[in-house]
């Protein structure tokens, strides 16, 4: 594994920024992309994008967008005993929330927090039931509500997973948090770096949206601001390869994703042929993917008069938890897909991916 690439992945995944509070990761993105773009612009909700201007006449505008937010929680209230009630920011399985380390981000500083759990000793003789996320208390070690408030804790503060990103034994897989969607952030930044000396056939808008995990919110303002002719979400999806189901979608080590359908998006015939041709021409391994969740492409393709859109994806196991596993080969396939799509999308190609009149 390329050590410089791993260090970039480690840096970007360990940054703590949940939906609506993306300032930490946004400033890292700004610093990383500045040397490789002509200018940087930010939309009204906080999405950040680097612009590369083409020298070709009538060049189309192509938007390549990750999302920078990760799942987390917002502190809703403080109990008299000093515990925190929360609301989720993004989708959480309640079975993975308890007994995990988090960071509480407040006006006075960051503090360690643990999500509460019930020891087996206290469950004897009781009927077990599935908890609701909202019923799980968070513990910052405070002795009372008053003490917590003295440390600057207030409703509206955020609680974000605390995790170190590490390599796994075989050196091909990486374990850490927030690969949904620091994958996209990493891929966009590396693509800008790798293409810095390439003349582009399009006006490129490449960066990251905010608030994807809470309803694809950020891309709506960003796409209206930049008015792209084509849009590509660069996003991570859940792998379903743990139990050996032959027909499951999303297997580690099988390449980038061609997402053909999800509840808010259908890949058009024209875009599907373009993406398949790109992958096959450049020997990029790929797999088809059908999802029960959405991406920013689901929001973007409905804007303006309709924007031709696609998703450049990869899978990871156990997303929306503290510990996500992904395969570096899948990342490299997806990164190559990002770069080749950027390099090939000129005005005539745009016409081929737009539905025929």
C-alpha positions as CSV (number, residue, x, y, z in Angstrom):
1,X,0.0,0.0,0.0
2,X,1.2,3.5,-0.9
3,X,2.3,4.9,2.5
4,X,1.5,8.5,1.5
5,X,-2.0,7.5,0.4
6,X,-2.6,5.7,3.7
7,X,-1.4,8.8,5.7
8,X,-3.9,10.9,3.7
9,X,-6.7,8.5,4.4
10,X,-5.8,8.4,8.1
11,X,-5.7,12.2,8.3
12,X,-9.1,12.7,6.6
13,X,-10.9,9.9,8.4
14,X,-9.8,10.9,11.9
15,X,-11.1,14.5,11.5
16,X,-14.3,14.8,13.5
17,X,-17.1,16.6,11.6
18,X,-20.7,15.5,11.7
19,X,-23.7,16.9,9.7
20,X,-24.2,20.6,10.0
21,X,-20.8,21.0,11.8
22,X,-18.4,20.3,8.9
23,X,-16.0,23.2,9.7
24,X,-13.1,21.0,10.8
25,X,-13.0,18.9,7.7
26,X,-13.8,21.8,5.4
27,X,-10.7,23.6,6.5
28,X,-8.6,20.5,5.8
29,X,-10.1,20.2,2.3
30,X,-9.5,23.9,1.6
31,X,-5.8,23.6,2.5
32,X,-5.3,20.3,0.6
33,X,-7.0,21.4,-2.7
34,X,-5.8,25.0,-2.9
35,X,-2.5,24.3,-4.9
36,X,-4.4,22.3,-7.6
37,X,-7.3,24.5,-8.6
38,X,-7.8,27.9,-10.2
39,X,-10.1,29.1,-7.4
40,X,-12.1,27.9,-4.5
41,X,-15.7,28.8,-3.8
42,X,-18.1,27.9,-1.0
43,X,-21.8,27.6,-1.1
44,X,-24.2,29.1,1.4
45,X,-24.5,25.9,3.5
46,X,-20.7,25.3,3.7
47,X,-19.9,23.0,0.8
48,X,-16.5,23.7,-0.6
49,X,-15.4,23.3,-4.3
50,X,-12.3,23.8,-6.3
51,X,-12.7,25.1,-9.8
52,X,-10.6,24.3,-12.8
53,X,-11.3,26.4,-15.9
54,X,-11.0,24.8,-19.3
55,X,-9.4,26.5,-22.3
56,X,-11.8,24.8,-24.7
57,X,-14.6,26.9,-26.1
58,X,-18.1,25.8,-25.1
59,X,-16.7,23.4,-22.5
60,X,-19.4,21.8,-20.3
61,X,-19.4,22.2,-16.5
62,X,-18.9,18.9,-14.7
63,X,-19.5,18.7,-11.0
64,X,-17.7,15.9,-9.0
65,X,-19.0,16.0,-5.5
66,X,-18.2,14.0,-2.3
67,X,-19.9,14.8,0.9
68,X,-17.7,15.7,3.9
69,X,-20.1,15.0,6.8
70,X,-20.0,11.8,9.0
71,X,-22.8,10.4,11.1
72,X,-22.9,11.5,14.7
73,X,-25.2,12.9,17.4
74,X,-26.4,16.3,18.7
75,X,-26.9,16.8,22.4
76,X,-30.6,17.5,23.0
77,X,-30.7,17.9,26.7
78,X,-28.8,17.3,30.0
79,X,-30.3,15.3,32.8
80,X,-30.1,16.5,36.4
81,X,-27.5,13.7,37.0
82,X,-25.3,15.1,34.2
83,X,-26.0,12.6,31.4
84,X,-26.8,13.6,27.9
85,X,-29.9,12.8,25.8
86,X,-29.2,13.0,22.1
87,X,-30.7,13.0,18.6
88,X,-29.0,11.2,15.8
89,X,-27.3,13.1,12.9
90,X,-27.6,10.4,10.2
91,X,-28.7,6.8,10.3
92,X,-27.6,4.7,13.3
93,X,-28.4,1.1,14.1
94,X,-29.1,1.2,17.9
95,X,-27.2,-2.1,18.4
96,X,-23.9,-0.4,17.5
97,X,-24.2,2.8,19.6
98,X,-23.8,1.6,23.2
99,X,-20.4,1.4,25.0
100,X,-18.4,3.4,22.4
101,X,-16.1,6.3,22.8
102,X,-17.1,9.7,21.4
103,X,-15.9,13.3,21.5
104,X,-18.2,16.0,22.8
105,X,-17.5,19.3,21.0
106,X,-18.4,22.4,23.0
107,X,-17.7,26.1,23.0
108,X,-15.0,25.6,25.7
109,X,-13.3,22.6,24.3
110,X,-13.6,18.9,23.4
111,X,-14.3,16.3,26.1
112,X,-14.4,12.5,26.1
113,X,-17.8,10.8,26.2
114,X,-19.0,7.2,26.3
115,X,-22.4,6.0,25.2
116,X,-24.1,4.2,28.1
117,X,-24.8,0.4,28.2
118,X,-26.4,-2.1,30.5
119,X,-24.1,-4.8,32.0
120,X,-25.4,-8.4,31.7
121,X,-25.6,-8.6,35.5
122,X,-28.4,-6.0,35.4
123,X,-30.3,-7.8,32.6
124,X,-30.8,-11.1,34.4
125,X,-34.5,-11.9,34.8
126,X,-35.5,-9.0,32.5
127,X,-36.9,-9.2,29.0
128,X,-34.5,-7.8,26.5
129,X,-35.9,-5.4,23.9
130,X,-34.4,-3.3,21.1
131,X,-33.4,0.1,22.4
132,X,-34.1,3.3,20.5
133,X,-31.2,5.5,19.7
134,X,-32.9,8.4,21.5
135,X,-33.1,6.3,24.7
136,X,-29.3,5.7,24.9
137,X,-27.7,8.2,27.4
138,X,-24.2,9.6,26.9
139,X,-21.9,10.0,29.8
140,X,-19.2,12.7,30.0
141,X,-18.3,11.9,33.6
142,X,-20.0,14.9,35.0
143,X,-21.6,14.7,38.4
144,X,-24.6,17.0,37.7
145,X,-26.2,19.2,35.0
146,X,-24.7,22.2,36.7
147,X,-21.2,20.8,36.5
148,X,-21.6,20.0,32.8
149,X,-22.8,23.5,32.1
150,X,-19.8,24.9,34.0
151,X,-17.6,23.2,31.4
152,X,-19.6,24.9,28.6
153,X,-21.9,22.0,27.6
154,X,-25.1,23.1,26.0
155,X,-27.9,21.6,23.8
156,X,-26.8,21.8,20.2
157,X,-23.3,20.6,20.9
158,X,-22.1,17.6,18.7
159,X,-21.0,14.2,19.7
160,X,-18.7,12.4,17.2
161,X,-17.0,9.0,17.1
162,X,-13.5,8.8,18.5
163,X,-11.5,6.3,16.4
164,X,-7.9,5.7,15.2
165,X,-7.6,4.6,11.5
166,X,-5.2,1.6,11.2
167,X,-4.1,-1.0,8.6
168,X,-5.3,-4.5,9.0
169,X,-3.0,-7.6,9.1
170,X,-2.8,-8.2,5.3
171,X,-2.0,-4.6,4.5
172,X,-4.8,-4.5,1.9
173,X,-7.7,-3.5,4.1
174,X,-8.1,-0.5,6.4
175,X,-10.1,-0.1,9.6
176,X,-11.5,3.2,10.8
177,X,-14.5,5.5,11.0
178,X,-16.1,7.9,8.5
179,X,-15.1,6.2,5.2
180,X,-18.7,7.2,4.4
181,X,-17.8,9.6,3.0
182,X,-14.1,10.6,3.6
183,X,-13.6,8.1,0.7
184,X,-15.2,10.7,-1.6
185,X,-13.2,13.5,-0.1
186,X,-9.9,11.5,-0.5
187,X,-10.7,10.6,-4.1
188,X,-11.6,14.1,-5.1
189,X,-8.4,15.5,-3.5
190,X,-6.2,12.9,-5.1
191,X,-7.8,13.3,-8.5
192,X,-7.2,17.1,-8.4
193,X,-3.6,16.4,-7.5
194,X,-3.1,13.8,-10.2
195,X,-4.7,15.9,-12.9
196,X,-3.0,19.2,-12.0
197,X,-1.0,19.3,-15.2
198,X,-3.7,17.9,-17.5
199,X,-5.7,20.2,-19.8
200,X,-9.3,19.4,-19.1
201,X,-12.1,19.3,-21.7
202,X,-14.6,20.7,-19.2
203,X,-14.9,23.3,-16.5
204,X,-14.4,21.2,-13.4
205,X,-16.2,21.8,-10.1
206,X,-14.8,19.3,-7.6
207,X,-15.2,19.2,-3.9
208,X,-17.6,18.2,-1.1
209,X,-21.1,18.9,0.0
210,X,-22.4,19.2,3.6
211,X,-25.4,17.5,5.3
212,X,-25.7,14.5,3.0
213,X,-26.4,12.2,5.9
214,X,-29.5,14.1,7.0
215,X,-31.4,14.1,3.7
216,X,-29.1,15.1,0.8
217,X,-29.4,18.7,1.8
218,X,-26.1,20.3,0.9
219,X,-26.1,19.3,-2.8
220,X,-29.3,21.2,-3.6
221,X,-27.7,24.6,-2.9
222,X,-24.4,23.6,-4.3
223,X,-25.8,22.4,-7.6
224,X,-27.9,25.5,-8.0
225,X,-24.8,27.6,-7.4
226,X,-22.5,26.0,-9.9
227,X,-25.2,25.0,-12.5
228,X,-23.4,21.9,-13.8
229,X,-24.2,20.2,-17.1
230,X,-23.4,16.8,-15.5
231,X,-23.1,15.7,-11.9
232,X,-21.2,12.8,-10.3
233,X,-21.6,11.9,-6.6
234,X,-18.5,10.2,-5.2
235,X,-19.8,8.2,-2.2
236,X,-19.4,5.1,-0.1
237,X,-22.0,2.3,0.1
238,X,-22.5,-0.6,2.5
239,X,-20.9,-4.0,1.6
240,X,-23.1,-7.0,2.0
241,X,-20.5,-9.8,1.7
242,X,-20.2,-11.0,5.2
243,X,-22.5,-14.1,5.0
244,X,-21.5,-15.4,1.6
245,X,-24.8,-14.6,-0.2
246,X,-24.0,-15.1,-3.9
247,X,-26.6,-12.5,-5.1
248,X,-25.7,-9.8,-2.5
249,X,-24.7,-6.4,-3.8
250,X,-21.3,-4.9,-2.7
251,X,-18.3,-7.1,-2.2
252,X,-14.9,-6.0,-1.0
253,X,-12.1,-6.3,-3.6
254,X,-14.4,-6.4,-6.6
255,X,-13.9,-2.8,-7.8
256,X,-15.8,0.4,-8.1
257,X,-19.6,0.5,-8.2
258,X,-21.9,1.1,-11.0
259,X,-25.0,2.1,-9.0
260,X,-28.0,1.3,-11.2
261,X,-30.8,2.0,-8.8
262,X,-31.7,3.3,-5.3
263,X,-35.0,4.6,-3.8
264,X,-34.3,8.1,-5.2
265,X,-32.3,7.5,-8.3
266,X,-32.3,5.4,-11.5
267,X,-29.2,5.4,-13.6
268,X,-30.1,6.4,-17.1
269,X,-29.4,4.2,-20.1
270,X,-27.1,6.8,-21.6
271,X,-25.1,7.4,-18.4
272,X,-24.8,3.6,-17.7
273,X,-23.3,3.1,-21.2
274,X,-20.9,5.9,-20.6
275,X,-19.7,4.6,-17.2
276,X,-19.4,1.1,-18.4
277,X,-17.5,2.2,-21.5
278,X,-15.1,4.2,-19.3
279,X,-14.5,1.3,-16.9
280,X,-13.9,-1.2,-19.7
281,X,-11.8,1.0,-21.8
282,X,-9.4,1.7,-18.9
283,X,-9.5,-1.8,-17.4
284,X,-11.1,-0.5,-14.2
285,X,-12.7,-3.4,-12.2
286,X,-16.4,-2.7,-11.4
287,X,-19.5,-4.3,-9.9
288,X,-23.2,-3.4,-10.3
289,X,-24.9,-2.1,-7.2
290,X,-28.5,-1.7,-6.1
291,X,-29.0,0.2,-2.8
292,X,-31.7,0.9,-0.2
293,X,-30.0,4.2,0.6
294,X,-29.3,7.3,-1.5
295,X,-26.6,9.6,-2.6
296,X,-26.3,13.2,-3.6
297,X,-27.0,12.2,-7.2
298,X,-30.6,11.5,-6.1
299,X,-31.0,15.2,-5.3
300,X,-28.9,16.7,-8.1
301,X,-30.5,14.9,-11.0
302,X,-33.8,16.5,-10.2
303,X,-32.5,20.1,-10.3
304,X,-32.7,22.6,-13.1
305,X,-34.4,20.9,-16.0
306,X,-32.8,17.6,-14.9
307,X,-29.0,17.1,-14.7
308,X,-27.5,13.9,-16.1
309,X,-26.0,12.2,-13.0
310,X,-24.1,9.2,-11.9
311,X,-22.4,7.8,-8.8
312,X,-18.7,6.8,-8.6
313,X,-18.8,4.5,-5.6
314,X,-17.1,1.9,-3.5
315,X,-18.2,-0.3,-0.7
316,X,-17.1,-0.8,2.9
317,X,-18.3,-3.1,5.6
318,X,-20.1,-1.8,8.7
319,X,-20.5,1.8,7.6
320,X,-22.3,4.2,10.0
321,X,-20.4,2.7,12.9
322,X,-17.1,3.3,14.7
323,X,-15.3,0.5,12.8
324,X,-15.5,0.4,9.0
325,X,-13.4,-1.9,6.8
326,X,-12.6,-1.2,3.2
327,X,-10.2,-2.6,0.5
328,X,-7.6,-0.4,-0.9
329,X,-7.9,-2.0,-4.3
330,X,-11.6,-0.8,-4.5
331,X,-10.5,2.7,-3.6
332,X,-7.8,2.7,-6.4
333,X,-10.4,1.5,-8.9
334,X,-12.8,4.2,-7.9
335,X,-10.2,6.9,-8.0
336,X,-9.2,5.9,-11.5
337,X,-12.9,6.0,-12.5
338,X,-13.1,9.6,-11.1
339,X,-10.1,10.7,-13.1
340,X,-11.1,9.1,-16.4
341,X,-14.6,10.5,-16.3
342,X,-13.1,14.0,-15.7
343,X,-10.7,13.5,-18.6
344,X,-13.3,12.3,-21.1
345,X,-16.3,14.5,-20.5
346,X,-16.2,17.1,-23.3
347,X,-19.2,18.7,-25.0
348,X,-19.7,15.9,-27.5
349,X,-19.6,13.3,-24.7
350,X,-22.1,15.3,-22.7
351,X,-24.5,15.0,-25.6
352,X,-24.2,11.2,-25.6
353,X,-25.1,10.9,-21.9
354,X,-28.1,13.2,-22.2
355,X,-31.4,11.5,-23.0
356,X,-32.1,11.6,-26.7
357,X,-34.7,14.1,-27.9
